[in-house]
Structures are given as C-alpha cells and as structure tokens.
C-alpha cells in the first residue's frame, strides 16, 4: 500500500494500515491453511510502494 510522501502524504495512513492489518489477521484466522503460492510481485514505480500481486493457496 502506498500513502505518498511530502505534501501529498495521506494523513489517515496509520488508520488505513491498521484496518488492513486487522482485515488480513481476520482472513488468516478464518483460513488457517493459507500459504504463499508464489513470488510476490512488487509495483515498479518511483512513486508507489507495495505489491502488485501476492499469490496464495488455501490448503
């Protein structure tokens, strides 16, 4: 996830990161067999950070 820097910095980034963490933890709790199924692909950008994809397998 990208929240920018400098003048365009998102003031709600802490809340967005917390919401994402809670959502991912809830997903992991409901799917205990969830494992990585490949190599994550990062976004290739000088402006944005994060993953383009994160392959997972529900085992």
Chimera marker file (.cmm) of the C-alpha trace (Angstrom):
<marker_set name="trace">
<marker id="1" x="0.000" y="0.000" z="0.000" r="1" g="1" b="0" radius="0.5"/>
<marker id="2" x="1.202" y="3.443" z="-0.785" r="1" g="1" b="0" radius="0.5"/>
<marker id="3" x="0.301" y="6.582" z="1.105" r="1" g="1" b="0" radius="0.5"/>
<marker id="4" x="2.631" y="9.073" z="-0.543" r="1" g="1" b="0" radius="0.5"/>
<marker id="5" x="5.192" y="11.421" z="0.905" r="1" g="1" b="0" radius="0.5"/>
<marker id="6" x="5.753" y="15.127" z="1.219" r="1" g="1" b="0" radius="0.5"/>
<marker id="7" x="2.837" y="17.448" z="0.571" r="1" g="1" b="0" radius="0.5"/>
<marker id="8" x="0.690" y="14.565" z="-0.699" r="1" g="1" b="0" radius="0.5"/>
<marker id="9" x="1.202" y="12.420" z="2.407" r="1" g="1" b="0" radius="0.5"/>
<marker id="10" x="-2.018" y="10.755" z="3.489" r="1" g="1" b="0" radius="0.5"/>
<marker id="11" x="-2.932" y="11.924" z="6.993" r="1" g="1" b="0" radius="0.5"/>
<marker id="12" x="-5.034" y="8.782" z="7.543" r="1" g="1" b="0" radius="0.5"/>
<marker id="13" x="-2.234" y="6.347" z="6.668" r="1" g="1" b="0" radius="0.5"/>
<marker id="14" x="-1.995" y="4.957" z="10.211" r="1" g="1" b="0" radius="0.5"/>
<marker id="15" x="-5.715" y="4.166" z="10.225" r="1" g="1" b="0" radius="0.5"/>
<marker id="16" x="-5.567" y="2.575" z="6.762" r="1" g="1" b="0" radius="0.5"/>
<marker id="17" x="-2.601" y="0.398" z="7.762" r="1" g="1" b="0" radius="0.5"/>
<marker id="18" x="-4.364" y="-0.669" z="10.961" r="1" g="1" b="0" radius="0.5"/>
<marker id="19" x="-7.539" y="-1.558" z="9.033" r="1" g="1" b="0" radius="0.5"/>
<marker id="20" x="-5.505" y="-3.585" z="6.536" r="1" g="1" b="0" radius="0.5"/>
<marker id="21" x="-3.687" y="-5.438" z="9.315" r="1" g="1" b="0" radius="0.5"/>
<marker id="22" x="-6.953" y="-6.270" z="11.079" r="1" g="1" b="0" radius="0.5"/>
<marker id="23" x="-8.524" y="-7.483" z="7.820" r="1" g="1" b="0" radius="0.5"/>
<marker id="24" x="-5.530" y="-9.686" z="6.973" r="1" g="1" b="0" radius="0.5"/>
<marker id="25" x="-5.405" y="-11.116" z="10.503" r="1" g="1" b="0" radius="0.5"/>
<marker id="26" x="-9.138" y="-11.927" z="10.314" r="1" g="1" b="0" radius="0.5"/>
<marker id="27" x="-8.607" y="-13.625" z="6.936" r="1" g="1" b="0" radius="0.5"/>
<marker id="28" x="-5.707" y="-15.658" z="8.344" r="1" g="1" b="0" radius="0.5"/>
<marker id="29" x="-7.812" y="-16.714" z="11.358" r="1" g="1" b="0" radius="0.5"/>
<marker id="30" x="-10.621" y="-17.933" z="9.081" r="1" g="1" b="0" radius="0.5"/>
<marker id="31" x="-8.247" y="-19.721" z="6.705" r="1" g="1" b="0" radius="0.5"/>
<marker id="32" x="-5.510" y="-21.391" z="8.791" r="1" g="1" b="0" radius="0.5"/>
<marker id="33" x="-4.198" y="-23.283" z="5.739" r="1" g="1" b="0" radius="0.5"/>
<marker id="34" x="-3.474" y="-20.091" z="3.808" r="1" g="1" b="0" radius="0.5"/>
<marker id="35" x="0.070" y="-20.228" z="2.413" r="1" g="1" b="0" radius="0.5"/>
<marker id="36" x="2.085" y="-18.316" z="-0.130" r="1" g="1" b="0" radius="0.5"/>
<marker id="37" x="1.777" y="-19.905" z="-3.574" r="1" g="1" b="0" radius="0.5"/>
<marker id="38" x="4.385" y="-17.977" z="-5.459" r="1" g="1" b="0" radius="0.5"/>
<marker id="39" x="6.658" y="-14.997" z="-5.501" r="1" g="1" b="0" radius="0.5"/>
<marker id="40" x="5.065" y="-11.638" z="-4.650" r="1" g="1" b="0" radius="0.5"/>
<marker id="41" x="5.316" y="-9.073" z="-7.460" r="1" g="1" b="0" radius="0.5"/>
<marker id="42" x="6.215" y="-5.556" z="-6.365" r="1" g="1" b="0" radius="0.5"/>
<marker id="43" x="4.892" y="-2.439" z="-8.050" r="1" g="1" b="0" radius="0.5"/>
<marker id="44" x="7.697" y="-0.986" z="-10.174" r="1" g="1" b="0" radius="0.5"/>
<marker id="45" x="7.204" y="2.722" z="-9.559" r="1" g="1" b="0" radius="0.5"/>
<marker id="46" x="9.284" y="5.538" z="-8.117" r="1" g="1" b="0" radius="0.5"/>
<marker id="47" x="6.074" y="6.953" z="-6.626" r="1" g="1" b="0" radius="0.5"/>
<marker id="48" x="4.123" y="3.956" z="-5.313" r="1" g="1" b="0" radius="0.5"/>
<marker id="49" x="5.176" y="1.202" z="-2.920" r="1" g="1" b="0" radius="0.5"/>
<marker id="50" x="3.540" y="-2.140" z="-2.446" r="1" g="1" b="0" radius="0.5"/>
<marker id="51" x="2.659" y="-5.391" z="-4.104" r="1" g="1" b="0" radius="0.5"/>
<marker id="52" x="1.072" y="-5.842" z="-7.491" r="1" g="1" b="0" radius="0.5"/>
<marker id="53" x="0.184" y="-9.419" z="-6.592" r="1" g="1" b="0" radius="0.5"/>
<marker id="54" x="0.567" y="-11.863" z="-3.712" r="1" g="1" b="0" radius="0.5"/>
<marker id="55" x="-0.321" y="-15.397" z="-4.824" r="1" g="1" b="0" radius="0.5"/>
<marker id="56" x="-1.796" y="-17.533" z="-2.035" r="1" g="1" b="0" radius="0.5"/>
<marker id="57" x="-3.126" y="-21.060" z="-1.743" r="1" g="1" b="0" radius="0.5"/>
<marker id="58" x="-5.904" y="-22.174" z="0.545" r="1" g="1" b="0" radius="0.5"/>
<marker id="59" x="-4.748" y="-25.584" z="1.671" r="1" g="1" b="0" radius="0.5"/>
<link id1="1" id2="2" r="1" g="1" b="0" radius="0.2"/>
<link id1="2" id2="3" r="1" g="1" b="0" radius="0.2"/>
<link id1="3" id2="4" r="1" g="1" b="0" radius="0.2"/>
<link id1="4" id2="5" r="1" g="1" b="0" radius="0.2"/>
<link id1="5" id2="6" r="1" g="1" b="0" radius="0.2"/>
<link id1="6" id2="7" r="1" g="1" b="0" radius="0.2"/>
<link id1="7" id2="8" r="1" g="1" b="0" radius="0.2"/>
<link id1="8" id2="9" r="1" g="1" b="0" radius="0.2"/>
<link id1="9" id2="10" r="1" g="1" b="0" radius="0.2"/>
<link id1="10" id2="11" r="1" g="1" b="0" radius="0.2"/>
<link id1="11" id2="12" r="1" g="1" b="0" radius="0.2"/>
<link id1="12" id2="13" r="1" g="1" b="0" radius="0.2"/>
<link id1="13" id2="14" r="1" g="1" b="0" radius="0.2"/>
<link id1="14" id2="15" r="1" g="1" b="0" radius="0.2"/>
<link id1="15" id2="16" r="1" g="1" b="0" radius="0.2"/>
<link id1="16" id2="17" r="1" g="1" b="0" radius="0.2"/>
<link id1="17" id2="18" r="1" g="1" b="0" radius="0.2"/>
<link id1="18" id2="19" r="1" g="1" b="0" radius="0.2"/>
<link id1="19" id2="20" r="1" g="1" b="0" radius="0.2"/>
<link id1="20" id2="21" r="1" g="1" b="0" radius="0.2"/>
<link id1="21" id2="22" r="1" g="1" b="0" radius="0.2"/>
<link id1="22" id2="23" r="1" g="1" b="0" radius="0.2"/>
<link id1="23" id2="24" r="1" g="1" b="0" radius="0.2"/>
<link id1="24" id2="25" r="1" g="1" b="0" radius="0.2"/>
<link id1="25" id2="26" r="1" g="1" b="0" radius="0.2"/>
<link id1="26" id2="27" r="1" g="1" b="0" radius="0.2"/>
<link id1="27" id2="28" r="1" g="1" b="0" radius="0.2"/>
<link id1="28" id2="29" r="1" g="1" b="0" radius="0.2"/>
<link id1="29" id2="30" r="1" g="1" b="0" radius="0.2"/>
<link id1="30" id2="31" r="1" g="1" b="0" radius="0.2"/>
<link id1="31" id2="32" r="1" g="1" b="0" radius="0.2"/>
<link id1="32" id2="33" r="1" g="1" b="0" radius="0.2"/>
<link id1="33" id2="34" r="1" g="1" b="0" radius="0.2"/>
<link id1="34" id2="35" r="1" g="1" b="0" radius="0.2"/>
<link id1="35" id2="36" r="1" g="1" b="0" radius="0.2"/>
<link id1="36" id2="37" r="1" g="1" b="0" radius="0.2"/>
<link id1="37" id2="38" r="1" g="1" b="0" radius="0.2"/>
<link id1="38" id2="39" r="1" g="1" b="0" radius="0.2"/>
<link id1="39" id2="40" r="1" g="1" b="0" radius="0.2"/>
<link id1="40" id2="41" r="1" g="1" b="0" radius="0.2"/>
<link id1="41" id2="42" r="1" g="1" b="0" radius="0.2"/>
<link id1="42" id2="43" r="1" g="1" b="0" radius="0.2"/>
<link id1="43" id2="44" r="1" g="1" b="0" radius="0.2"/>
<link id1="44" id2="45" r="1" g="1" b="0" radius="0.2"/>
<link id1="45" id2="46" r="1" g="1" b="0" radius="0.2"/>
<link id1="46" id2="47" r="1" g="1" b="0" radius="0.2"/>
<link id1="47" id2="48" r="1" g="1" b="0" radius="0.2"/>
<link id1="48" id2="49" r="1" g="1" b="0" radius="0.2"/>
<link id1="49" id2="50" r="1" g="1" b="0" radius="0.2"/>
<link id1="50" id2="51" r="1" g="1" b="0" radius="0.2"/>
<link id1="51" id2="52" r="1" g="1" b="0" radius="0.2"/>
<link id1="52" id2="53" r="1" g="1" b="0" radius="0.2"/>
<link id1="53" id2="54" r="1" g="1" b="0" radius="0.2"/>
<link id1="54" id2="55" r="1" g="1" b="0" radius="0.2"/>
<link id1="55" id2="56" r="1" g="1" b="0" radius="0.2"/>
<link id1="56" id2="57" r="1" g="1" b="0" radius="0.2"/>
<link id1="57" id2="58" r="1" g="1" b="0" radius="0.2"/>
<link id1="58" id2="59" r="1" g="1" b="0" radius="0.2"/>
</marker_set>
